[in-house]
Amino acid sequence: MARRAGFWQNRAMTSAHPTTVIVGVGPGLGAALAARFAREGHAIALLSRSSEHREPILASIRGAGGRAEGFDCDAASAESVARAFAEVRRALGDPEVLVYNAGAFVMAGALELTPDAFEAAWRVNCQGGFLASREVLPAMLERGRGTILFTGATASVRGGARFSALAVGKFGLRALAQSLAREFGARGVHVVHVVVDGMIDGERIRARLPERGADTFLDPAALAETYWQLHAQPRSAWTLELDVRPNVERF
């Protein structure tokens, strides 16, 4: 542990450390992503509506000698997103990696959903990805490199009954990834859409489904490793879309 702390301290003292922004954090995938990118010497910016979930993650990274900062951000609000990213740039510099991990899960029939609820889900699941991308793209294009990773879902490719609020937003996020990749890939920005096809392991989901075995859930750390490998891909072999699921998941 002392050796790793020394590595962190050396990285923190340089101005060349890359910054990774994660929009949408919690004790599952968000925490695992922060830990994985931090291990590579990245300064971590955690953006979320409240500090409840991000504070333990910040404490963990800092305790290992890394650099991490938290920022309030409502992904559904253009003003909030712009303000949060301005604070990130002031504190940590221009991000090299953006992980858009925010999501709004709404399960309801089309006749039960109100227009406001439908629009609110779309704003978080889709528009927020567009807003966050606009904040990081200028500097990425100027540098000639950068990575944007979007967290998708089964609903990104299949609209199920009572899942229209989720599916429409996730379908849109997938389309956004495709469009951005075709517009900016040749200029050095790697855009990836990750289809997370299954439930991510965690205390909350285990409490809801105690009868299910561990191998039926996606391990957050393993999933975060996949995100890191996508970021680290050489330009000669970039991935636009990758689907990830437990080996026992039906598809």
DOFI-630301 format. One record per residue (C-alpha): x, y negated, z. Coordinates in Angstrom, 1 decimal. Layout:
<sites>
        u        v        w
        X        Y        Z
...
</sites>
This chain:
<sites>
        u        v        w
      0.0      0.0      0.0
      2.9     -2.4      0.7
      4.2     -1.8     -2.8
      0.9     -2.7     -4.4
      0.5     -5.8     -2.2
      3.9     -7.0     -3.4
      2.7     -6.5     -7.0
     -0.4     -8.6     -6.3
      1.6    -11.4     -4.7
      4.0    -11.6     -7.6
      1.1    -11.7    -10.0
     -0.8    -14.3     -8.0
      2.2    -16.7     -8.0
      2.4    -16.8    -11.8
      0.1    -19.0    -13.9
     -0.1    -16.3    -16.6
     -2.5    -13.9    -14.8
     -5.6    -13.1    -16.9
     -9.0    -13.9    -15.5
    -12.0    -11.5    -15.7
    -15.5    -12.9    -15.1
    -18.2    -10.4    -14.1
    -21.7    -11.7    -14.3
    -24.0     -9.6    -12.2
    -22.4     -7.9     -9.2
    -23.5     -5.4     -6.7
    -22.1     -2.4     -4.7
    -22.2     -0.1     -7.7
    -20.8     -0.9    -11.1
    -20.1     -4.5    -10.4
    -17.9     -3.6     -7.5
    -16.1     -0.9     -9.4
    -15.4     -3.2    -12.3
    -14.0     -5.8    -10.1
    -11.7     -3.3     -8.4
    -10.5     -1.8    -11.6
     -9.6     -5.0    -13.4
     -8.1     -6.4    -10.2
     -5.8     -3.4    -10.1
     -4.3     -4.6    -13.3
     -3.5     -8.0    -11.9
     -6.5     -9.8    -13.2
     -8.0    -12.7    -11.1
    -11.6    -11.9    -10.6
    -14.5    -14.3    -10.8
    -17.8    -12.8     -9.5
    -21.0    -14.6    -10.6
    -24.3    -13.8     -9.0
    -27.4    -15.5     -7.7
    -26.5    -14.9     -4.0
    -23.3    -14.1     -2.1
    -24.8    -11.1     -0.3
    -23.3     -8.4     -2.5
    -20.2    -10.2     -3.8
    -18.7    -11.1     -0.4
    -17.7     -7.5      0.5
    -16.2     -7.1     -3.0
    -14.2    -10.4     -2.7
    -12.9     -9.3      0.8
    -11.8     -5.9     -0.5
     -9.8     -7.4     -3.4
     -8.3    -10.1     -1.3
     -7.4     -7.6      1.4
     -5.4     -5.7     -1.2
     -3.5     -8.9     -2.1
     -5.5     -9.8     -5.2
     -7.2    -13.0     -6.2
    -10.9    -13.2     -6.4
    -13.5    -16.0     -6.2
    -17.3    -16.0     -6.0
    -19.6    -18.4     -7.7
    -23.4    -18.9     -7.6
    -25.0    -18.3    -10.9
    -28.5    -17.7    -12.2
    -28.0    -15.9    -15.5
    -31.5    -17.0    -16.7
    -30.7    -20.7    -16.4
    -28.5    -22.4    -19.0
    -27.7    -25.2    -16.6
    -26.6    -22.7    -13.9
    -24.5    -20.7    -16.2
    -22.7    -23.8    -17.6
    -22.1    -25.1    -14.1
    -20.7    -21.7    -12.8
    -18.3    -21.3    -15.7
    -17.1    -24.8    -15.3
    -16.2    -23.9    -11.7
    -14.5    -20.7    -12.9
    -12.3    -22.6    -15.3
    -11.3    -25.1    -12.7
    -10.5    -22.5    -10.1
     -9.0    -19.7    -12.2
     -8.5    -20.9    -15.8
    -10.2    -19.8    -19.0
    -11.4    -16.1    -18.8
     -9.7    -13.5    -21.0
    -12.4    -11.0    -20.2
    -16.2    -11.4    -19.8
    -18.3     -8.5    -18.5
    -22.0     -9.3    -18.7
    -23.5     -6.9    -16.2
    -26.6     -8.8    -15.2
    -30.0     -7.1    -15.6
    -33.6     -7.4    -14.7
    -35.5     -4.1    -14.3
    -39.2     -4.5    -14.7
    -41.4     -1.4    -15.2
    -45.0     -2.2    -16.1
    -47.4     -1.6    -18.9
    -47.9     -4.2    -21.6
    -51.4     -5.0    -20.3
    -50.0     -5.5    -16.8
    -47.1     -7.7    -17.6
    -47.6    -11.5    -17.5
    -46.0    -13.6    -20.2
    -43.9    -15.3    -17.5
    -42.6    -11.9    -16.2
    -41.8    -10.7    -19.7
    -39.9    -13.9    -20.6
    -38.1    -13.9    -17.3
    -36.8    -10.3    -17.9
    -35.7    -11.3    -21.4
    -33.8    -14.3    -20.1
    -31.7    -12.2    -17.8
    -31.3     -9.1    -20.0
    -30.5    -11.0    -23.2
    -30.3    -14.8    -23.2
    -27.9    -14.7    -20.2
    -25.4    -12.8    -22.3
    -25.6    -15.4    -25.1
    -25.1    -18.2    -22.6
    -22.1    -16.6    -20.9
    -20.5    -15.7    -24.3
    -20.7    -19.3    -25.4
    -18.8    -20.4    -22.3
    -15.8    -18.1    -22.9
    -15.6    -17.9    -26.7
    -14.0    -21.3    -27.4
    -10.9    -20.5    -25.4
    -10.7    -16.9    -26.6
    -10.8    -18.2    -30.2
     -8.1    -20.7    -29.5
     -5.9    -18.0    -27.9
     -6.7    -15.5    -30.6
     -7.7    -12.8    -28.1
    -10.4    -11.9    -25.6
    -12.8     -9.2    -24.6
    -16.6     -9.4    -24.1
    -18.2     -6.3    -22.6
    -22.0     -6.1    -22.4
    -23.7     -3.5    -20.1
    -26.6     -1.9    -22.0
    -28.9      0.9    -21.0
    -31.0      3.7    -22.4
    -33.5      1.1    -23.1
    -31.1     -0.6    -25.5
    -31.8      2.0    -28.1
    -35.1      3.5    -27.0
    -38.2      1.6    -25.9
    -40.1      3.8    -23.5
    -43.7      3.5    -22.3
    -44.0      0.8    -19.6
    -40.4     -0.4    -20.3
    -41.1     -3.1    -22.8
    -39.8     -5.9    -20.6
    -36.5     -4.1    -20.2
    -36.2     -2.7    -23.7
    -36.9     -5.9    -25.6
    -34.1     -7.7    -23.6
    -31.7     -4.8    -23.9
    -32.4     -4.4    -27.6
    -31.6     -8.1    -28.0
    -28.4     -7.8    -26.0
    -27.3     -5.0    -28.3
    -28.1     -7.1    -31.4
    -26.2    -10.0    -29.9
    -23.1     -7.7    -29.4
    -23.3     -6.6    -33.0
    -23.6    -10.2    -34.3
    -20.8    -11.6    -32.1
    -18.5     -8.7    -33.1
    -19.0     -9.3    -36.8
    -18.6    -13.1    -36.4
    -15.5    -13.1    -34.1
    -13.8     -9.7    -34.3
    -11.5    -10.8    -37.1
    -10.5    -13.8    -35.0
     -9.3    -11.6    -32.1
    -12.3    -11.3    -29.9
    -13.3     -7.7    -29.1
    -17.0     -7.4    -28.4
    -18.3     -4.1    -27.0
    -21.8     -2.9    -26.1
    -21.8     -0.1    -23.5
    -24.9      2.1    -23.4
    -25.2      3.3    -19.9
    -27.5      6.3    -20.3
    -28.3      7.5    -16.8
    -28.5      6.3    -13.2
    -25.4      4.9    -11.6
    -24.5      6.5     -8.3
    -24.9      4.5     -5.1
    -26.5      4.6     -1.6
    -29.8      3.1     -2.8
    -30.4      5.6     -5.6
    -29.3      8.5     -3.4
    -31.9      7.4     -0.8
    -34.6      7.4     -3.5
    -33.6     10.7     -5.0
    -32.0     12.8     -2.3
    -32.7     16.1     -4.0
    -30.4     15.2     -7.0
    -26.8     16.4     -7.1
    -23.9     14.0     -7.5
    -23.1     15.3    -11.0
    -26.4     14.0    -12.2
    -25.4     10.3    -11.6
    -22.8      8.2    -13.3
    -19.8      7.6    -11.1
    -19.2      3.8    -10.9
    -15.4      4.2    -10.8
    -15.3      6.4    -13.8
    -17.6      4.0    -15.6
    -15.4      1.1    -14.7
    -12.4      3.0    -16.1
    -14.2      3.3    -19.4
    -14.7     -0.5    -19.5
    -11.0     -1.0    -18.8
    -10.0      1.4    -21.6
    -12.3     -0.5    -24.0
    -10.6     -3.8    -23.0
     -7.1     -2.2    -23.5
     -7.8     -0.7    -26.9
     -5.4     -1.7    -29.7
     -6.8     -3.9    -32.4
     -6.3     -1.1    -35.0
     -9.0      1.0    -33.3
    -11.6     -1.1    -31.7
    -15.0      0.2    -30.5
    -18.2     -1.8    -30.9
    -20.6      0.5    -29.1
    -20.0      3.4    -26.7
    -22.6      5.5    -24.9
    -21.8      7.0    -21.5
    -23.8      9.6    -19.5
    -23.4     12.4    -17.1
    -22.7     15.7    -18.9
    -26.0     17.1    -17.6
    -28.1     14.2    -18.8
    -30.5     15.0    -21.6
    -30.4     12.8    -24.7
</sites>
